[in-house]
């Protein structure tokens, strides 16, 4: 089987060799299998894919791939399905990515691949890069938190970086739709789980490294977090990094990856004459110079400057002039990222994805620069994530907001009230005023109703998301619709 060329494996089921077979697909989801599929049994934090191997074979899969540690279980299953074959590998996640890439014809090799990593700013930076490249006439695919674009069609995303099989299928559609480039968010979790294995990135971008994503469900500590992000630059031909971030040298350590830098204090490309308290397109925005080119972007905050610097640096490597980039960025908008809405009677609502202390603090500092009459913050915290985040976000909001409205986010399998208790503990460390309204819709409605002339209402945490997860059920909830409904009710 040509699919296995270059893959180190041992035949399973007591076989001495692996017979040649025709394959019609690679899958890590038993429900996705069909006649002739290869099913890769991924070991997860909750359960192992080998539990679903029988189902995969019943759906027509002809080959099982599993870790060597699962030899006994795979051998037992293959005895029940003697017409099927199996192989055992050292790392089933990496193997899944390599097999999926090979089955799809190595689609990443047909495009210029741009990967962006960082604790915050990935979505905005990827959107900026995509817009600049597209408007410069370069057909570009995009993969990230807010969705995917394959050159013809927009599709929703379940993860920041899709699983390896979904990722390779997406890249194949881009190639088939004549995309010349692909820009994608590359999360630390994706790198840890080897979803991008087998992809050679032409450009790897590092934005920043914060304290978030450390905990039971993500990374053990900051050292592991950094090490996972570094993996992007082990598979990149060239790096573009934020030289103002203290971690930039460690990110590149022992990668041997040549690099260019950007920044405000330091960098090959620098922003000068920065203004973060002005207006662009009628809303709070930023302005700055790169050389003799003036950039005006309809999004506030110093982080917007850094995201734009990264985007301009990437596009320069693609042969696009700063003037073209400036023209494109003047009208850039990212759903759920500092997205402004006028409130009847005065004031503005701002929807932002800020879902950790670092990003919430940045958002609030950016809005404080506009000297609002009052800054009202509505937010909750997701369940089954690092508990420390709740205390930290509560303290940040209590310190920087005139009023905090504590509400629910995606509680998942946790009690929303318990999560809100933790947030309240953080807020109470400050002198900030606060309310508790568990129903997020009612919380948004209350905050918008309270807003007067000159007030800013930040609705943080969910951003672009269109559902709320409670006890395993996903309920429809779009922040933009909540704000628009609250504004309509205010008019009545």
N, C-alpha and C positions, 0 to 999 in steps of 0.2 A: 504494500500500500504506500504510494508516494507521499501521502500525508505524514507518514512517520519518519521520513528521511531527516536525519539530524537529531531525532529525539531519542534519548537513552531510555530504554525500557526493558522489561522482562515479560515474557508471555505469562498469562494467568491461567488458572484452571488445569494445572499440571501439564500444559503443552510445552513442547521443546522449542517450538518456533511459532511465529505468527503468520497465518496464511494470507495471501493477497486477497483483498476484498474491494468491492466498489462501494464508495461512501457517498451519501447524498446530503450530508450536513453534520455540523458539530453543535452539540447542545449541552447546557448545564441545568436545564429544566426538563424533567421527565415528561411534562405535559407538551413540550415542544417537539418531542421525538416523533419520527415517522420511519417508514421502511428504509433501512440502510443507514440510520443515524449513528454517529458516535456519541455516546453519553459519558460525560466526564463527571465523576462523583466528587464534588467539592466538599471538603470538611469545613463546616461552619462553626460559629460560636454557640449556636443553639442545637443544631443537628447536622448529621453527615449526609451527603448526597447518596451514599450507598444504601440508605434506607429506602430510596426511591428507585433503586436499580431495577427491581422486579417490574415496577410500573413502566419504566423506560423501555425494557425489553418487550413487555406486552404491547407497547405502542409501536413496535417495529424496530427499535434500535438493534444494531447487529454487533456493536462493539462497546465494551465498558472500559473506561480508563479510571484508575484509582491509585491512591497512594500505596506504597509497599506495605505500610503499616496495616492496611485493610485486606491483606492477602487472604486470610482465612475466610472472611465474609464473602469476598468476591468469588473465591473458589467454590463455596457452597452454592452461590447463586448460579454460577455457570454450569454446575452439575444439573441444575433444574432446567437450564436452557442450553442443551448440548450443541445446538446449531449456531450459537453465538460465541464470540471470542472476547478476550479481555487482555489488557496490558497493565502493568504496574510500573509506576514512575516515582522518582524522588519527590517531585513537587507538582501536584496535580493542577494547581492554579496557573503556574507558568506554562505547563503543557497545554491547558485549555486555551490560553491566549495564543500560543504558537500554532496549534492545530487550526483554530478559528481563522487566524491570519492566512495560513497556507491554503485553507479551503476556499477562502474568498479571493485568492490570487494576489496576496500581499498588497492590498489597495493603498496603504500608506505610502508605498514607494512611487505611486503615480502622482503624488501631490507634495507641495511644500508643507511640511507639518510644523505647526507652531503650538507649543504647550505652555500654559501659564499656571504657575502655582504660587501660593501665598495664603496667609491666614485670612486676609480680607482683600477685597478688590478684584478677585478673579473674574466675576461675572461682568462687572463694568469694563474692565480692561479688554476682555475677549470681545465684548460688544463693540467697543471703540475700534479695535483692530479690524473686526469684520466689516464695519461700516466704511472705514477708510479704504480697505482693499477692494471692497465691492464697488464703491463709487469711483475708484481708480480704474475700473474695468477688469478686475481680476475676480473671476467667479470663485467664491470662497464658501466652503462649508463651515458650520459652526456647531460645537457641542458644549453644553454647559448646563448650569442649574436651571435656567429659564427655558430650556428646550434645545432642540436640534434643528438645523437647516441643512438639507442635503443638496442644495443647489437649485431645487425646484419647490420643495415642500417643507413647511415647518411642522415639527412633531414635538409632543411633550417629552420631558425627561423625568425618570424616576430618581435618578441619582446625578450628582454633579458630574461624575465620570461614570459612564455605563459599565456594566460587567463586560468582560472581554469578548464574549460572543456577540452581544448587542453592539458593542463598539465596532467590531470588524465588519458587521453587516452595515452599519451606518457609513463607515468609510467606503465600503464597496458601492453603496448608492451614490455617494459623492463622486467617486471615480466615474461611475457609469453616467452621471449627469454632467460630466465634463468639468468638474471643479479642478482648478489648478492649485488650490491651497485649502488647508483646513486649520482653523484655530480652535483650540479646545481648552477647557479648564481641566487641570490635572490635580486632583485632590491628594492629600497625603494618604488617605485611606485607600484610594485607587492604587497608589504606588506600593503601599504595604501589601495589598492583596494581588499585586502583579497584573492588574487589568490591562496595562499598557505594554506588557512584555512583548517583545518582537517589533515594536515601533521605534524607528529611528527618527527623532525630532530634529528638524533642521535648525530650529530655534527653541531654546528653553528659556522661560522668563521667570525670574524670582522677584516677587513684590515685597514681601515682608514675612516676619515670623513672630507670632504672638504667643500668649499663654493658653489659648483655647485648644480644644480638641484633645485634652489630656484627661484621662479618666478610664473607668472600667470598660466602657463601650467603645473607646477609641484608641488612644496611645498611652502606654504605661507611664511615660515621663517625657520631659521636653527633649531629652537626648534622642529618644526613639522618634519623636515627632520630626526633629531636624533631620535625622538619618533617613527617614522615609522621603522627605522632600528632596534630599540630596540625590535620590535615585533618578529623578528626572534628568539631572545633568550627567549621569553616567550613561544615559541613552540619548544625549543631545550632541549635535555637531558643534553648536555654538550657543553660548549663554548670554542673556541680557539681564543684568541684576541691578537692584536698587542699592547703590553704594552708601546711602544714608542709613540703611538698616544694619544694626550691629552684627547680624548673623551672616552677612553676605559672604565673608571669606570662608566661614565654616561650611556654608552650603556648597561651595566649590571645592573644598578640601579633598585632595586625592582623586578628583574626577578627571583632571587633565583637560578639562573643557576650556577652550579659548573663550574670552568674554569681552563684552563692552558694558559700560555702566551708565546709569542715569541717576539723577538726584537733584536736590535743591542746594544743600551745602557742598556736595561732592558729585562727581560723575563726569563722564565724557559728554553727555547731553544734560544741560542744566536749565531749570526754569528760573527766570529773573523777572523783576518788577511785578511780583505776585500781588493780586488783589483778590481777597476772599470774602469781601463784604459788599460786592456790587450785584447788579442784576443783568441777566442775559435772557432774552426772549420773555421778558416780563416776570421772571422768577429769580430767586437767589441763584447766583452763579459765580464762577471763578474766571479770572483772566490772568494771563502771564505771557512772557516772551520766551521764545527759544531762538536765540540769535536775533535776527531782525524781523522775525515773524511773530505777530500777535495772535494769541489763542484766546477765544472766549467760549466757555462751555456752560450750558444751562444746568449746572449741578454745583452745589456749594461744597466747601471744605478743602483743606489742604490735601486730603486723600485723593480728591479728584485730580489735583495737579500731578500727584505721583502716578495715578492710573494712566493719565494722558501721556506723561513722559514715557512710560513703558510702551504704550501703543505707538507713539511717534518713533521711538527707537526701533521697534520691530519693523514698522513700515519703511523706515529709512533703509533697513537691510533688504527690503523688497524693492528698492529703487523708487520709492514714492517721495516726492518733495514735501517739505514741511508746509508749504502753502496749500497743497492739496489736502493734507491732513487737517490743517486748521479749518478749511472750508467744510470738511465733513463733520468735524467735532462740534461745530457751532450749532448743529441741530440734533446732536445725539441724545437719545432717551433710552433708559433701561427700565423695564417694568419692575416695579418694586424696589428701585434703588433711588432714593431721594426724589421721589415722584410727587409733584406738588398739585394741590387742588384748592381752588378758591372757595372759601366758606361764605355763604350769604351773611351779610351784615358785617363783614370784615374778618380778617384773619385767614390763615391758610393751614390746610392739613398736609402732612408729609408722610408718605408711606415709605418705609425703608426696611430692608431685610436684617438690620442690625440685631443679631441674636446671641451676642456674647459681650462681655464687659468692654473689650477693646473697641469693637465696632460701635457699640452704643455710646461710649465716651467720645469717639471721633464725631459721630453724628450730632451729638448734643453740643459739642464745642463749635462745630460748623454753624449750627443754628443760632447759638449764643452770639456769634459775631454780628448778627443782624439786629441785636438789641430789641428782641420782641417785648411787647408789653408783658406777656406771660408766656412761658414755655411749659406746655402740658405734654406729658409723656404717657402713652398707653402701651403696656407691654406685659408679656408673660414669659415663661420659660418652658422649653420642651421637656417632657418626661423621658426617663431612661437616658439621660445625659449627665455629665459631671455635675454633681450637686453644688459644688463651689460656685458654679456659674450664677446660680440664683442669688446667693448672698452678694456676689460682686456686682451683678447688674442692678440689684436693689440699691446698693450703696452709691453706685454711679448715678442712677436716676435721681435718688434723693438729694444728692449733692448738687446736681446741675439743672434740675427741673424745679419750676415753681410749684407744680403739682404732678404727682405720679398716680396714675390709675392702674392699679395692679389687676391683671385679668388672666385668662387662660390662653395658652398657646396650643401646642400639640401635646396634651398630657400623656398620650399613648396609654400605657397600662397603669400609670400612676394616678393617685387621687389628686385632682386639680387643686383642691383646697390645701393639701399638704405642700404642693409646689408653691402656692401663693403665700403660705406661712413662711417659707424660707425666703422668698423675695421680701416680704414684710420685715423680716429680721434684718436684712441688709438696709432697707430704707430707714428703719428706726435707729440705725447708727448715725444718721444725719438729722438735720433739723427740718428736712423737707416735709411738706404736707402730702398726704396720700389718701386715696380711696381704694376700696376693694370691690370689684364687680366681676364675678366669675364668668358671666355670659359675655363673650368677647363682642358680640354684636351690640349688646346694651352698653358696654364700656365705650365703644367707639361713638355710639349715639350720644352718650352723656358728655363725652369730651368735646365733640363738635358743637353740641347745644350750648355748652358753656363758653365757647370761644367768642371773643369780642374783637373789635378793631385792634390790629397790631399783634394779636396772639398767634402763636405757632403751635400746632398740635402734631406731635410726632407719634405715629402709630408704628411701632417697631416689632420686629421678630419674625413676621411671616412673609412680608414683601410680595413676591410674585406668586406665592402658593395659592392654590384655589380650593384646598380642602383643609379640614381640621380632623386630626386623628384622635379618636377617643375609644379606648377599649377595643382596639383592632378594627374599628369601623371608621371609614373616611366620609365625613359630612361635607357637603358643598359649602365653601366659604372663601369668597374673593374679597380682599381688603378694599379694592377699588369700588366694588359694588356696595360694600358696607359704608364707605365714605359718601358715595353719591346718594345712597338712600338716606343717610343721616342729614346730608345737606338739603335734600328735598323736604324731609320732615321739618326741618328748621324753618322752611319757607311757609309752611302751613299755619 
